[in-house]
Amino acid sequence: MKQPVVITAELTPENAQALARFVKNISHEGIRACSSDDAETFLVRDALDSLREALDLAGFDPI
């Protein structure tokens, strides 16, 4: 297994809340429209799920 990549970002609370909402609500079709194929779509979904979890841990649970 490859080593995970750690990403750090500084966001305003408003940006973090908006991003948490976006990550929660983006549809499979929305991701697919921006991906080159189905495999990439699932990779992006997995990455967004990790981002959603990190935002939740930071106190930004989408409403």
Secondary structure, DSSP 8 states (H G I E B T S, - for coil): ------------HHHHHHHHHHHHH--HHHHHHTSSSHHHHHHHHHHHHHHHHHHHHTT----
